[in-house]
Amino acid sequence: MNHRGVEFTIAKTAIPGIWQWKFRIGDQIKTGKTETRIDLLAIRRVQLRIDRELKAIGRKTA
């Protein structure tokens, strides 16, 4: 999947309701887990995380 030019993956784990995600911005690889039973909510949470990371990078360069 792609959000704001950042490629990310999200996958169910063996534990019901737990999703594992991963994305890369530049040389940094971010990984984590989120807990929800709704797949679209899990995707949205990763997108929000990407937005926070991009905003933080923007503050550093400004």
CHARMM-style PDB file with segment names, atoms N, HN, CA, C and O in Angstrom:
ATOM      1  N   MET     1       0.839  -1.162   0.000  1.00  0.00      PROA
ATOM      2  CA  MET     1       0.000   0.000   0.000  1.00  0.00      PROA
ATOM      3  C   MET     1       0.895   1.239   0.000  1.00  0.00      PROA
ATOM      4  O   MET     1       2.083   1.169   0.315  1.00  0.00      PROA
ATOM      5  N   ASN     2       0.298   2.365  -0.359  1.00  0.00      PROA
ATOM      6  HN  ASN     2      -0.667   2.421  -0.615  1.00  0.00      PROA
ATOM      7  CA  ASN     2       1.054   3.592  -0.461  1.00  0.00      PROA
ATOM      8  C   ASN     2       0.261   4.722   0.181  1.00  0.00      PROA
ATOM      9  O   ASN     2      -0.943   4.850  -0.041  1.00  0.00      PROA
ATOM     10  N   HSD     3       0.946   5.545   0.983  1.00  0.00      PROA
ATOM     11  HN  HSD     3       1.924   5.442   1.163  1.00  0.00      PROA
ATOM     12  CA  HSD     3       0.324   6.717   1.596  1.00  0.00      PROA
ATOM     13  C   HSD     3       1.330   7.862   1.536  1.00  0.00      PROA
ATOM     14  O   HSD     3       2.408   7.786   2.125  1.00  0.00      PROA
ATOM     15  N   ARG     4       0.968   8.919   0.822  1.00  0.00      PROA
ATOM     16  HN  ARG     4       0.093   8.981   0.343  1.00  0.00      PROA
ATOM     17  CA  ARG     4       1.825  10.102   0.671  1.00  0.00      PROA
ATOM     18  C   ARG     4       3.217   9.754   0.164  1.00  0.00      PROA
ATOM     19  O   ARG     4       4.212  10.340   0.590  1.00  0.00      PROA
ATOM     20  N   GLY     5       3.273   8.799  -0.744  1.00  0.00      PROA
ATOM     21  HN  GLY     5       2.465   8.322  -1.091  1.00  0.00      PROA
ATOM     22  CA  GLY     5       4.542   8.405  -1.336  1.00  0.00      PROA
ATOM     23  C   GLY     5       5.356   7.444  -0.495  1.00  0.00      PROA
ATOM     24  O   GLY     5       6.481   7.103  -0.861  1.00  0.00      PROA
ATOM     25  N   VAL     6       4.807   6.997   0.630  1.00  0.00      PROA
ATOM     26  HN  VAL     6       3.893   7.274   0.928  1.00  0.00      PROA
ATOM     27  CA  VAL     6       5.506   6.056   1.511  1.00  0.00      PROA
ATOM     28  C   VAL     6       4.847   4.695   1.367  1.00  0.00      PROA
ATOM     29  O   VAL     6       3.648   4.543   1.599  1.00  0.00      PROA
ATOM     30  N   GLU     7       5.635   3.722   0.984  1.00  0.00      PROA
ATOM     31  HN  GLU     7       6.609   3.846   0.795  1.00  0.00      PROA
ATOM     32  CA  GLU     7       5.143   2.352   0.832  1.00  0.00      PROA
ATOM     33  C   GLU     7       5.081   1.700   2.209  1.00  0.00      PROA
ATOM     34  O   GLU     7       6.035   1.787   2.982  1.00  0.00      PROA
ATOM     35  N   PHE     8       3.958   1.043   2.519  1.00  0.00      PROA
ATOM     36  HN  PHE     8       3.183   0.972   1.891  1.00  0.00      PROA
ATOM     37  CA  PHE     8       3.838   0.360   3.799  1.00  0.00      PROA
ATOM     38  C   PHE     8       3.119  -0.971   3.627  1.00  0.00      PROA
ATOM     39  O   PHE     8       2.369  -1.184   2.674  1.00  0.00      PROA
ATOM     40  N   THR     9       3.376  -1.861   4.589  1.00  0.00      PROA
ATOM     41  HN  THR     9       3.985  -1.688   5.363  1.00  0.00      PROA
ATOM     42  CA  THR     9       2.705  -3.156   4.600  1.00  0.00      PROA
ATOM     43  C   THR     9       2.007  -3.321   5.937  1.00  0.00      PROA
ATOM     44  O   THR     9       2.435  -2.785   6.959  1.00  0.00      PROA
ATOM     45  N   ILE    10       0.927  -4.075   5.901  1.00  0.00      PROA
ATOM     46  HN  ILE    10       0.580  -4.511   5.071  1.00  0.00      PROA
ATOM     47  CA  ILE    10       0.193  -4.388   7.115  1.00  0.00      PROA
ATOM     48  C   ILE    10      -0.323  -5.813   6.974  1.00  0.00      PROA
ATOM     49  O   ILE    10      -0.806  -6.205   5.911  1.00  0.00      PROA
ATOM     50  N   ALA    11      -0.217  -6.585   8.051  1.00  0.00      PROA
ATOM     51  HN  ALA    11       0.175  -6.267   8.914  1.00  0.00      PROA
ATOM     52  CA  ALA    11      -0.612  -7.992   7.981  1.00  0.00      PROA
ATOM     53  C   ALA    11      -1.185  -8.444   9.316  1.00  0.00      PROA
ATOM     54  O   ALA    11      -0.770  -7.981  10.378  1.00  0.00      PROA
ATOM     55  N   LYS    12      -2.140  -9.352   9.242  1.00  0.00      PROA
ATOM     56  HN  LYS    12      -2.477  -9.729   8.380  1.00  0.00      PROA
ATOM     57  CA  LYS    12      -2.690  -9.967  10.449  1.00  0.00      PROA
ATOM     58  C   LYS    12      -1.628 -10.855  11.079  1.00  0.00      PROA
ATOM     59  O   LYS    12      -0.794 -11.436  10.385  1.00  0.00      PROA
ATOM     60  N   THR    13      -1.667 -10.949  12.383  1.00  0.00      PROA
ATOM     61  HN  THR    13      -2.344 -10.477  12.947  1.00  0.00      PROA
ATOM     62  CA  THR    13      -0.787 -11.878  13.073  1.00  0.00      PROA
ATOM     63  C   THR    13      -1.602 -13.109  13.461  1.00  0.00      PROA
ATOM     64  O   THR    13      -2.799 -13.184  13.185  1.00  0.00      PROA
ATOM     65  N   ALA    14      -0.949 -14.058  14.093  1.00  0.00      PROA
ATOM     66  HN  ALA    14       0.024 -13.997  14.317  1.00  0.00      PROA
ATOM     67  CA  ALA    14      -1.641 -15.267  14.537  1.00  0.00      PROA
ATOM     68  C   ALA    14      -2.633 -14.963  15.657  1.00  0.00      PROA
ATOM     69  O   ALA    14      -3.577 -15.721  15.883  1.00  0.00      PROA
ATOM     70  N   ILE    15      -2.412 -13.855  16.353  1.00  0.00      PROA
ATOM     71  HN  ILE    15      -1.645 -13.240  16.170  1.00  0.00      PROA
ATOM     72  CA  ILE    15      -3.307 -13.453  17.438  1.00  0.00      PROA
ATOM     73  C   ILE    15      -4.455 -12.638  16.845  1.00  0.00      PROA
ATOM     74  O   ILE    15      -4.207 -11.640  16.169  1.00  0.00      PROA
ATOM     75  N   PRO    16      -5.691 -13.034  17.079  1.00  0.00      PROA
ATOM     76  CA  PRO    16      -6.830 -12.289  16.514  1.00  0.00      PROA
ATOM     77  C   PRO    16      -6.849 -10.844  17.017  1.00  0.00      PROA
ATOM     78  O   PRO    16      -6.658 -10.581  18.205  1.00  0.00      PROA
ATOM     79  N   GLY    17      -7.083  -9.925  16.096  1.00  0.00      PROA
ATOM     80  HN  GLY    17      -7.238 -10.139  15.132  1.00  0.00      PROA
ATOM     81  CA  GLY    17      -7.197  -8.520  16.444  1.00  0.00      PROA
ATOM     82  C   GLY    17      -5.881  -7.774  16.524  1.00  0.00      PROA
ATOM     83  O   GLY    17      -5.871  -6.587  16.851  1.00  0.00      PROA
ATOM     84  N   ILE    18      -4.774  -8.432  16.235  1.00  0.00      PROA
ATOM     85  HN  ILE    18      -4.782  -9.395  15.969  1.00  0.00      PROA
ATOM     86  CA  ILE    18      -3.460  -7.788  16.255  1.00  0.00      PROA
ATOM     87  C   ILE    18      -2.927  -7.721  14.822  1.00  0.00      PROA
ATOM     88  O   ILE    18      -2.910  -8.721  14.103  1.00  0.00      PROA
ATOM     89  N   TRP    19      -2.496  -6.533  14.426  1.00  0.00      PROA
ATOM     90  HN  TRP    19      -2.509  -5.721  15.010  1.00  0.00      PROA
ATOM     91  CA  TRP    19      -1.959  -6.297  13.095  1.00  0.00      PROA
ATOM     92  C   TRP    19      -0.525  -5.821  13.208  1.00  0.00      PROA
ATOM     93  O   TRP    19      -0.197  -5.011  14.075  1.00  0.00      PROA
ATOM     94  N   GLN    20       0.328  -6.324  12.332  1.00  0.00      PROA
ATOM     95  HN  GLN    20       0.062  -6.982  11.627  1.00  0.00      PROA
ATOM     96  CA  GLN    20       1.733  -5.917  12.302  1.00  0.00      PROA
ATOM     97  C   GLN    20       1.939  -5.045  11.072  1.00  0.00      PROA
ATOM     98  O   GLN    20       1.458  -5.371   9.986  1.00  0.00      PROA
ATOM     99  N   TRP    21       2.657  -3.931  11.241  1.00  0.00      PROA
ATOM    100  HN  TRP    21       3.048  -3.666  12.123  1.00  0.00      PROA
ATOM    101  CA  TRP    21       2.879  -3.009  10.137  1.00  0.00      PROA
ATOM    102  C   TRP    21       4.349  -2.643  10.021  1.00  0.00      PROA
ATOM    103  O   TRP    21       5.132  -2.796  10.958  1.00  0.00      PROA
ATOM    104  N   LYS    22       4.699  -2.144   8.812  1.00  0.00      PROA
ATOM    105  HN  LYS    22       4.063  -2.020   8.050  1.00  0.00      PROA
ATOM    106  CA  LYS    22       6.074  -1.741   8.549  1.00  0.00      PROA
ATOM    107  C   LYS    22       6.076  -0.719   7.417  1.00  0.00      PROA
ATOM    108  O   LYS    22       5.369  -0.877   6.422  1.00  0.00      PROA
ATOM    109  N   PHE    23       6.883   0.335   7.583  1.00  0.00      PROA
ATOM    110  HN  PHE    23       7.457   0.464   8.391  1.00  0.00      PROA
ATOM    111  CA  PHE    23       7.086   1.282   6.492  1.00  0.00      PROA
ATOM    112  C   PHE    23       8.497   1.831   6.562  1.00  0.00      PROA
ATOM    113  O   PHE    23       9.190   1.694   7.570  1.00  0.00      PROA
ATOM    114  N   ARG    24       8.905   2.455   5.469  1.00  0.00      PROA
ATOM    115  HN  ARG    24       8.342   2.567   4.650  1.00  0.00      PROA
ATOM    116  CA  ARG    24      10.269   2.969   5.355  1.00  0.00      PROA
ATOM    117  C   ARG    24      10.220   4.396   4.822  1.00  0.00      PROA
ATOM    118  O   ARG    24       9.585   4.680   3.806  1.00  0.00      PROA
ATOM    119  N   ILE    25      10.911   5.290   5.539  1.00  0.00      PROA
ATOM    120  HN  ILE    25      11.426   5.060   6.364  1.00  0.00      PROA
ATOM    121  CA  ILE    25      11.076   6.670   5.082  1.00  0.00      PROA
ATOM    122  C   ILE    25      12.574   6.923   5.041  1.00  0.00      PROA
ATOM    123  O   ILE    25      13.232   6.973   6.080  1.00  0.00      PROA
ATOM    124  N   GLY    26      13.101   7.081   3.852  1.00  0.00      PROA
ATOM    125  HN  GLY    26      12.566   7.040   3.008  1.00  0.00      PROA
ATOM    126  CA  GLY    26      14.545   7.246   3.698  1.00  0.00      PROA
ATOM    127  C   GLY    26      15.261   5.989   4.152  1.00  0.00      PROA
ATOM    128  O   GLY    26      14.977   4.895   3.666  1.00  0.00      PROA
ATOM    129  N   ASP    27      16.190   6.145   5.082  1.00  0.00      PROA
ATOM    130  HN  ASP    27      16.421   7.034   5.477  1.00  0.00      PROA
ATOM    131  CA  ASP    27      16.929   4.994   5.604  1.00  0.00      PROA
ATOM    132  C   ASP    27      16.286   4.396   6.839  1.00  0.00      PROA
ATOM    133  O   ASP    27      16.706   3.338   7.306  1.00  0.00      PROA
ATOM    134  N   GLN    28      15.270   5.061   7.374  1.00  0.00      PROA
ATOM    135  HN  GLN    28      14.928   5.921   6.994  1.00  0.00      PROA
ATOM    136  CA  GLN    28      14.621   4.585   8.590  1.00  0.00      PROA
ATOM    137  C   GLN    28      13.506   3.595   8.266  1.00  0.00      PROA
ATOM    138  O   GLN    28      12.661   3.848   7.407  1.00  0.00      PROA
ATOM    139  N   ILE    29      13.520   2.475   8.963  1.00  0.00      PROA
ATOM    140  HN  ILE    29      14.207   2.270   9.660  1.00  0.00      PROA
ATOM    141  CA  ILE    29      12.445   1.494   8.859  1.00  0.00      PROA
ATOM    142  C   ILE    29      11.705   1.497  10.180  1.00  0.00      PROA
ATOM    143  O   ILE    29      12.300   1.303  11.239  1.00  0.00      PROA
ATOM    144  N   LYS    30      10.401   1.718  10.110  1.00  0.00      PROA
ATOM    145  HN  LYS    30       9.917   1.875   9.249  1.00  0.00      PROA
ATOM    146  CA  LYS    30       9.560   1.734  11.303  1.00  0.00      PROA
ATOM    147  C   LYS    30       8.664   0.504  11.272  1.00  0.00      PROA
ATOM    148  O   LYS    30       8.060   0.185  10.248  1.00  0.00      PROA
ATOM    149  N   THR    31       8.586  -0.175  12.402  1.00  0.00      PROA
ATOM    150  HN  THR    31       9.076   0.085  13.234  1.00  0.00      PROA
ATOM    151  CA  THR    31       7.720  -1.342  12.518  1.00  0.00      PROA
ATOM    152  C   THR    31       6.916  -1.229  13.806  1.00  0.00      PROA
ATOM    153  O   THR    31       7.288  -0.502  14.726  1.00  0.00      PROA
ATOM    154  N   GLY    32       5.822  -1.951  13.853  1.00  0.00      PROA
ATOM    155  HN  GLY    32       5.519  -2.542  13.105  1.00  0.00      PROA
ATOM    156  CA  GLY    32       5.018  -1.940  15.063  1.00  0.00      PROA
ATOM    157  C   GLY    32       3.799  -2.823  14.929  1.00  0.00      PROA
ATOM    158  O   GLY    32       3.606  -3.516  13.931  1.00  0.00      PROA
ATOM    159  N   LYS    33       2.987  -2.777  15.964  1.00  0.00      PROA
ATOM    160  HN  LYS    33       3.144  -2.214  16.775  1.00  0.00      PROA
ATOM    161  CA  LYS    33       1.745  -3.551  15.992  1.00  0.00      PROA
ATOM    162  C   LYS    33       0.624  -2.629  16.444  1.00  0.00      PROA
ATOM    163  O   LYS    33       0.852  -1.671  17.183  1.00  0.00      PROA
ATOM    164  N   THR    34      -0.581  -2.927  15.994  1.00  0.00      PROA
ATOM    165  HN  THR    34      -0.766  -3.704  15.393  1.00  0.00      PROA
ATOM    166  CA  THR    34      -1.761  -2.208  16.442  1.00  0.00      PROA
ATOM    167  C   THR    34      -2.858  -3.225  16.735  1.00  0.00      PROA
ATOM    168  O   THR    34      -2.904  -4.300  16.139  1.00  0.00      PROA
ATOM    169  N   GLU    35      -3.725  -2.869  17.651  1.00  0.00      PROA
ATOM    170  HN  GLU    35      -3.687  -1.995  18.135  1.00  0.00      PROA
ATOM    171  CA  GLU    35      -4.776  -3.794  18.059  1.00  0.00      PROA
ATOM    172  C   GLU    35      -6.132  -3.255  17.640  1.00  0.00      PROA
ATOM    173  O   GLU    35      -6.567  -2.205  18.114  1.00  0.00      PROA
ATOM    174  N   THR    36      -6.787  -3.968  16.761  1.00  0.00      PROA
ATOM    175  HN  THR    36      -6.434  -4.821  16.376  1.00  0.00      PROA
ATOM    176  CA  THR    36      -8.149  -3.660  16.328  1.00  0.00      PROA
ATOM    177  C   THR    36      -8.679  -4.849  15.532  1.00  0.00      PROA
ATOM    178  O   THR    36      -7.909  -5.585  14.915  1.00  0.00      PROA
ATOM    179  N   ARG    37      -9.946  -5.025  15.551  1.00  0.00      PROA
ATOM    180  HN  ARG    37     -10.571  -4.427  16.053  1.00  0.00      PROA
ATOM    181  CA  ARG    37     -10.552  -6.116  14.777  1.00  0.00      PROA
ATOM    182  C   ARG    37     -10.932  -5.669  13.363  1.00  0.00      PROA
ATOM    183  O   ARG    37     -11.264  -6.496  12.514  1.00  0.00      PROA
ATOM    184  N   ILE    38     -10.881  -4.367  13.117  1.00  0.00      PROA
ATOM    185  HN  ILE    38     -10.610  -3.695  13.806  1.00  0.00      PROA
ATOM    186  CA  ILE    38     -11.309  -3.810  11.834  1.00  0.00      PROA
ATOM    187  C   ILE    38     -10.078  -3.498  10.982  1.00  0.00      PROA
ATOM    188  O   ILE    38      -9.229  -2.701  11.380  1.00  0.00      PROA
ATOM    189  N   ASP    39      -9.986  -4.125   9.820  1.00  0.00      PROA
ATOM    190  HN  ASP    39     -10.676  -4.772   9.497  1.00  0.00      PROA
ATOM    191  CA  ASP    39      -8.807  -3.954   8.974  1.00  0.00      PROA
ATOM    192  C   ASP    39      -8.620  -2.520   8.496  1.00  0.00      PROA
ATOM    193  O   ASP    39      -7.488  -2.039   8.445  1.00  0.00      PROA
ATOM    194  N   LEU    40      -9.697  -1.827   8.146  1.00  0.00      PROA
ATOM    195  HN  LEU    40     -10.617  -2.218   8.187  1.00  0.00      PROA
ATOM    196  CA  LEU    40      -9.560  -0.452   7.670  1.00  0.00      PROA
ATOM    197  C   LEU    40      -9.073   0.488   8.770  1.00  0.00      PROA
ATOM    198  O   LEU    40      -8.375   1.460   8.485  1.00  0.00      PROA
ATOM    199  N   LEU    41      -9.426   0.214  10.002  1.00  0.00      PROA
ATOM    200  HN  LEU    41      -9.994  -0.576  10.234  1.00  0.00      PROA
ATOM    201  CA  LEU    41      -8.933   1.020  11.117  1.00  0.00      PROA
ATOM    202  C   LEU    41      -7.437   0.798  11.324  1.00  0.00      PROA
ATOM    203  O   LEU    41      -6.699   1.736  11.628  1.00  0.00      PROA
ATOM    204  N   ALA    42      -7.001  -0.428  11.161  1.00  0.00      PROA
ATOM    205  HN  ALA    42      -7.600  -1.190  10.915  1.00  0.00      PROA
ATOM    206  CA  ALA    42      -5.568  -0.727  11.278  1.00  0.00      PROA
ATOM    207  C   ALA    42      -4.791   0.031  10.198  1.00  0.00      PROA
ATOM    208  O   ALA    42      -3.734   0.596  10.478  1.00  0.00      PROA
ATOM    209  N   ILE    43      -5.300   0.043   8.993  1.00  0.00      PROA
ATOM    210  HN  ILE    43      -6.158  -0.416   8.766  1.00  0.00      PROA
ATOM    211  CA  ILE    43      -4.659   0.764   7.893  1.00  0.00      PROA
ATOM    212  C   ILE    43      -4.616   2.260   8.204  1.00  0.00      PROA
ATOM    213  O   ILE    43      -3.595   2.912   7.989  1.00  0.00      PROA
ATOM    214  N   ARG    44      -5.713   2.795   8.704  1.00  0.00      PROA
ATOM    215  HN  ARG    44      -6.543   2.265   8.879  1.00  0.00      PROA
ATOM    216  CA  ARG    44      -5.772   4.229   9.025  1.00  0.00      PROA
ATOM    217  C   ARG    44      -4.768   4.596  10.105  1.00  0.00      PROA
ATOM    218  O   ARG    44      -4.152   5.660  10.042  1.00  0.00      PROA
ATOM    219  N   ARG    45      -4.597   3.737  11.086  1.00  0.00      PROA
ATOM    220  HN  ARG    45      -5.097   2.873  11.137  1.00  0.00      PROA
ATOM    221  CA  ARG    45      -3.637   4.007  12.149  1.00  0.00      PROA
ATOM    222  C   ARG    45      -2.208   4.063  11.614  1.00  0.00      PROA
ATOM    223  O   ARG    45      -1.406   4.878  12.070  1.00  0.00      PROA
ATOM    224  N   VAL    46      -1.890   3.211  10.660  1.00  0.00      PROA
ATOM    225  HN  VAL    46      -2.542   2.549  10.289  1.00  0.00      PROA
ATOM    226  CA  VAL    46      -0.555   3.247  10.050  1.00  0.00      PROA
ATOM    227  C   VAL    46      -0.399   4.534   9.242  1.00  0.00      PROA
ATOM    228  O   VAL    46       0.660   5.160   9.274  1.00  0.00      PROA
ATOM    229  N   GLN    47      -1.433   4.927   8.530  1.00  0.00      PROA
ATOM    230  HN  GLN    47      -2.294   4.418   8.505  1.00  0.00      PROA
ATOM    231  CA  GLN    47      -1.374   6.166   7.763  1.00  0.00      PROA
ATOM    232  C   GLN    47      -1.151   7.371   8.677  1.00  0.00      PROA
ATOM    233  O   GLN    47      -0.386   8.273   8.336  1.00  0.00      PROA
ATOM    234  N   LEU    48      -1.810   7.391   9.824  1.00  0.00      PROA
ATOM    235  HN  LEU    48      -2.431   6.659  10.101  1.00  0.00      PROA
ATOM    236  CA  LEU    48      -1.607   8.478  10.780  1.00  0.00      PROA
ATOM    237  C   LEU    48      -0.181   8.480  11.322  1.00  0.00      PROA
ATOM    238  O   LEU    48       0.408   9.539  11.537  1.00  0.00      PROA
ATOM    239  N   ARG    49       0.367   7.296  11.540  1.00  0.00      PROA
ATOM    240  HN  ARG    49      -0.111   6.435  11.366  1.00  0.00      PROA
ATOM    241  CA  ARG    49       1.758   7.193  12.012  1.00  0.00      PROA
ATOM    242  C   ARG    49       2.720   7.737  10.958  1.00  0.00      PROA
ATOM    243  O   ARG    49       3.676   8.438  11.287  1.00  0.00      PROA
ATOM    244  N   ILE    50       2.465   7.413   9.693  1.00  0.00      PROA
ATOM    245  HN  ILE    50       1.688   6.843   9.426  1.00  0.00      PROA
ATOM    246  CA  ILE    50       3.287   7.934   8.600  1.00  0.00      PROA
ATOM    247  C   ILE    50       3.200   9.453   8.572  1.00  0.00      PROA
ATOM    248  O   ILE    50       4.218  10.127   8.413  1.00  0.00      PROA
ATOM    249  N   ASP    51       1.993  10.000   8.724  1.00  0.00      PROA
ATOM    250  HN  ASP    51       1.167   9.452   8.853  1.00  0.00      PROA
ATOM    251  CA  ASP    51       1.827  11.455   8.740  1.00  0.00      PROA
ATOM    252  C   ASP    51       2.640  12.095   9.857  1.00  0.00      PROA
ATOM    253  O   ASP    51       3.277  13.125   9.642  1.00  0.00      PROA
ATOM    254  N   ARG    52       2.627  11.496  11.055  1.00  0.00      PROA
ATOM    255  HN  ARG    52       2.110  10.659  11.230  1.00  0.00      PROA
ATOM    256  CA  ARG    52       3.407  12.028  12.184  1.00  0.00      PROA
ATOM    257  C   ARG    52       4.897  12.009  11.882  1.00  0.00      PROA
ATOM    258  O   ARG    52       5.604  12.972  12.179  1.00  0.00      PROA
ATOM    259  N   GLU    53       5.379  10.922  11.295  1.00  0.00      PROA
ATOM    260  HN  GLU    53       4.805  10.139  11.054  1.00  0.00      PROA
ATOM    261  CA  GLU    53       6.803  10.814  10.973  1.00  0.00      PROA
ATOM    262  C   GLU    53       7.202  11.842   9.918  1.00  0.00      PROA
ATOM    263  O   GLU    53       8.257  12.466  10.034  1.00  0.00      PROA
ATOM    264  N   LEU    54       6.373  12.026   8.890  1.00  0.00      PROA
ATOM    265  HN  LEU    54       5.517  11.519   8.795  1.00  0.00      PROA
ATOM    266  CA  LEU    54       6.679  13.007   7.853  1.00  0.00      PROA
ATOM    267  C   LEU    54       6.664  14.422   8.423  1.00  0.00      PROA
ATOM    268  O   LEU    54       7.489  15.252   8.041  1.00  0.00      PROA
ATOM    269  N   LYS    55       5.742  14.701   9.326  1.00  0.00      PROA
ATOM    270  HN  LYS    55       5.072  14.027   9.636  1.00  0.00      PROA
ATOM    271  CA  LYS    55       5.676  16.012   9.955  1.00  0.00      PROA
ATOM    272  C   LYS    55       6.920  16.275  10.801  1.00  0.00      PROA
ATOM    273  O   LYS    55       7.461  17.380  10.792  1.00  0.00      PROA
ATOM    274  N   ALA    56       7.367  15.255  11.529  1.00  0.00      PROA
ATOM    275  HN  ALA    56       6.927  14.357  11.537  1.00  0.00      PROA
ATOM    276  CA  ALA    56       8.576  15.387  12.353  1.00  0.00      PROA
ATOM    277  C   ALA    56       9.798  15.645  11.490  1.00  0.00      PROA
ATOM    278  O   ALA    56      10.653  16.455  11.846  1.00  0.00      PROA
ATOM    279  N   ILE    57       9.883  14.963  10.363  1.00  0.00      PROA
ATOM    280  HN  ILE    57       9.188  14.305  10.074  1.00  0.00      PROA
ATOM    281  CA  ILE    57      11.006  15.175   9.438  1.00  0.00      PROA
ATOM    282  C   ILE    57      10.950  16.596   8.876  1.00  0.00      PROA
ATOM    283  O   ILE    57      11.984  17.245   8.716  1.00  0.00      PROA
ATOM    284  N   GLY    58       9.736  17.077   8.575  1.00  0.00      PROA
ATOM    285  HN  GLY    58       8.897  16.550   8.704  1.00  0.00      PROA
ATOM    286  CA  GLY    58       9.580  18.430   8.073  1.00  0.00      PROA
ATOM    287  C   GLY    58      10.033  19.482   9.070  1.00  0.00      PROA
ATOM    288  O   GLY    58      10.595  20.507   8.684  1.00  0.00      PROA
ATOM    289  N   ARG    59       9.791  19.232  10.350  1.00  0.00      PROA
ATOM    290  HN  ARG    59       9.335  18.399  10.663  1.00  0.00      PROA
ATOM    291  CA  ARG    59      10.232  20.160  11.393  1.00  0.00      PROA
ATOM    292  C   ARG    59      11.746  20.176  11.513  1.00  0.00      PROA
ATOM    293  O   ARG    59      12.341  21.227  11.756  1.00  0.00      PROA
ATOM    294  N   LYS    60      12.368  19.024  11.345  1.00  0.00      PROA
ATOM    295  HN  LYS    60      11.885  18.171  11.148  1.00  0.00      PROA
ATOM    296  CA  LYS    60      13.821  18.952  11.448  1.00  0.00      PROA
ATOM    297  C   LYS    60      14.507  19.708  10.317  1.00  0.00      PROA
ATOM    298  O   LYS    60      15.541  20.341  10.535  1.00  0.00      PROA
ATOM    299  N   THR    61      13.949  19.651   9.126  1.00  0.00      PROA
ATOM    300  HN  THR    61      13.110  19.138   8.949  1.00  0.00      PROA
ATOM    301  CA  THR    61      14.581  20.286   7.971  1.00  0.00      PROA
ATOM    302  C   THR    61      14.278  21.776   7.887  1.00  0.00      PROA
ATOM    303  O   THR    61      14.978  22.512   7.191  1.00  0.00      PROA
ATOM    304  N   ALA    62      13.241  22.228   8.592  1.00  0.00      PROA
ATOM    305  HN  ALA    62      12.673  21.630   9.157  1.00  0.00      PROA
ATOM    306  CA  ALA    62      12.857  23.655   8.520  1.00  0.00      PROA
ATOM    307  C   ALA    62      13.721  24.527   9.413  1.00  0.00      PROA
ATOM    308  OT1 ALA    62      13.526  25.742   9.464  1.00  0.00      PROA
TER     309      ALA     62
END
